[in-house]
Amino acid sequence: MTAAETGLQEKAHVCDVLILGAKVVDGSGQDAYLAHVAITADKIVAIQKVSQVNERPHYLGHRKVDGKGLVLAPGFIDVHTHDDTNVIRNPEMLPKVSQGITTVIVGNCGISAAPVRLTGAPPDPMNLLGEQADFVYPEFADYAAAVEAHSPAVNVAALVGHTALRNNVMNDLLRPAYKDEIIQMRQQLHQAMEQGALGLSSGLAYYNANAAPAEEVQALVDCLRQHDGIYTTHLRTEFDEIIPAMNEAFDTAKQGQVPLVISHLKCAGAGNWGRTTETLALFEHRAQHQHAACDCYPYSASSSTLDLNQVTDEFEIFITWSESEPSMAGQTLASIASQWQLPLLDAAKRLQPAGAVYHGLHPEDVKRVLAYPRTMVGSDGLPNDPHPHPRLWGAFPRVLGYYCRELALFSLPQAVHKMTGLSAQQFGLKKRGLVKEGYFADLVLFDPDRIIDKASFSEPKQVASGIVALYVNGQLTYQEAASKDISPQVTARAGRMLRRK
């Protein structure tokens, strides 16, 4: 510290980290402004708005960071992930921190790591989260304790999966639950909510949940009201009958008097391209009378397990893994079927269980949903997939680089709001999602001119460009590599388990 700084110290506060002259996009959706931002421990302690980047700061920082020409935003909140077991098994979480994410919400689509009791292999699609040995959390509290013990690089908040609850109490998932089974599921859900779960998720499109009637789901959603929980759903279908499926979701949440999030809102299948004008009109009409939002990933392809109901020749289906025919992974279903001289459906049956990327969405529909004001951003990445969809590594930089900067689909403050403030508000994440004094210092510093996703469908495991630095609870967690010859590094693991309330 220089003599001048020593003299100034008597008149100024001292902080741990001082980010100087950054363009602050605070997550609220409001206009950006220049500021110096001071961090002490895990909090933002001061925001000094300035008229020019070299204006003298009121704080002295033990570590100074030059923010000139860079954007400082809240760390991105990935509202739709399947990182349940990966935050424990791979706590550095490089695919997430390298794209500016500081918080992940797990337990989506009806599948969660807890509370789970398995007697055999995890049923589809719970197998997306890992193998039987990875499901060792019979209560939600067990999972929360494991997250805290392993100190992941990101914060973790969790939903309870409807399919996971069904697995715990039912001997046959291809039927509706009996009354006594619903009672047991309600008891487990109540306990998980008391232990800090955010709410309930369902994945009614999957065959191990599809037999559940609306009444079964309703009985569980009704449990959430007393806990101020949230209901999120992978709709019963995203194809031809999407309107009835949306109405079912809205009706369920409305009767339960809880907020609704429709997961990865889309119109799937070539016959439904363009119908987002219809689905978004319905969404807005219903949302006028109840609390509702949705999330979206910024790609015109989806990814999940290989679903026989989605096998078609209308669009390309890429096989990412196959337990029964592992050598066939990395090829299209059409190519495999041709090699085997089988119809597509028969080839798909032979490959199962398997994973797939479905190029079944239209880019204009993706743009329309992404621009919708009630839409948040979620990656929906599958971290255990050997050839993952590129959204696992690139979703958030793609929103900022491609959709915001290149296509001008929305302003930068609007884009950041969809990834931060809106997400924290919808999921009740207290003192997160905004650059605001007193809030946790989950912050991302990025270059607005360079930020872009590098992950592709052919080479999906690539770090994005333009994420200069990431802070999680005040700790420098990730820095962009100085050259292509240097591997990106996670420098801290300061993430926390974020419990409801």
Phi, psi and omega in degrees: 000131182286168179298321179297320180290325178297319177294323180290334184301330180293335183257350186236157174280158177245134180235170180285314182228134178236113178265119191256131168065030179275155172275108185273120170250102200277359177095352181275344186096353179280169184299153179285161177209156176278141180198158164262136183236126183254136180237132171229129185056239185255012186237155168278116186260340180200144172232113182254104177291138183229160178268340177212153190294334183265014176295139186296131179282152176281342182252154168252134182250134173300328174229125179258140179235125180279112180260009183301127179081001182247159175260133172251120183228165171299149174302142184288144180251113180273101188281349182225097180228166172234043182270015189314306183269340183287332177294344178260315183281329180227068192293347177291333172052045183303319179301334182268310183295330181289348174249015172092012182273132177246344180220135175240141173253121184251175178085024183278166174061026177083000182240131181214160178282343183208152349283129184222136172230111181255142173250355179204204179296146179297135179289154175297136000263018177298339178293347174294337184272344181149189180264177183305321182295343181274348182260087185234033185232082182294338175234155179301322180299327177296318179294314180301319180295321179294319177300312181296323181292328184265354174044070178292164182286346180240158171287151183230129170234147192226142170261162174258131183274133177299317179295324177297318178295319178300316180302324184292331190239350186248145177265355179209112183276356183264030177214166173293152177287144175282167184302315182293329178290322177297320178300316179296319179296319178298318179297317179293323178293316176304314181297316180297321178295320178295334181269003171115005177295152181281328185167205184243140171241151174230155176227069191289349177284338183278144190294338177278001174231344187297333180284350179287118177288167180303327182296324179294314179295319181301320181298329178278317180299326178300337179288338190284332188302315183291345180256003185056043181272176182236150177245123175242148184214134162277109190308157179302329170205148174246015182254224190303320185265033184294327180296309175301325179294319177295317179297322176300315181296314180297318180297318181298313181292323181295316179296323179282350180058046179229159177294149180243138167234122173270121185284143176032063181300128183200170169239106188265148178092138185304327180292347181250004180298133181096348185282001177294337173299322179285314184291323180288328175295318177296316181303311183295322178298313182290325183289347175291342187240000177202163184281115184211149175210175177216168172233166186207143170255146191273054180216154178262033175216144178252175181205137179191198170289161180287113185255119182299332180289345180256004179288124183202162174259010182284336179208166183286138174238119183256127182272120183265333175199158176208125178287321184280331180225067187300333182290346182273350180299146180091012178231164176281154178299322180297319179293319179295316179299322179294318179297321182273352183055051180232154169298157182306315184295318179294322177295319179297320178297320180293329182282338188292151351289146187205171176240156184208152168252126183252117179271062190247017179245162178255135182304325180291326176294319178299314179299318183296315180291318182297325181282343183299131187301335182270007184268128170263171178255132174222142184280323185056029180287154180245095188291343180267358179286128180295334175230078189288159168302141183297346179298337179300325184252345192229002191302311188285316173298331178293320177300314184285319184277311185274305186283325182273300185288312187277317182266346182054042180292329177203167179286165178298315177300323178292318179299313181295321178303319180295340186251359187219277186300315179297318182295314179297321179295314183295322185261005175067038179272102188290135177057035173224162177091358179223150167271100188208142179301135181090349179274159177296143184275065168266105191221146175234134178249118184223159179268111185293341180272340184248343188297129181193152175281143176251340180296138180231171178293331178275326179231078190280342185263072181228135179289139178291162175260150169097354174275103188282316180203151180226133178241130176240119184050043175083354183260131176296114189254328183209140173228143177296138180295142183290336178209166180294341181278351182255130179285141178296145185233142170267119189263349178202157174231089186245016180292160182226160172278120181261107180270153175306132183063000000 
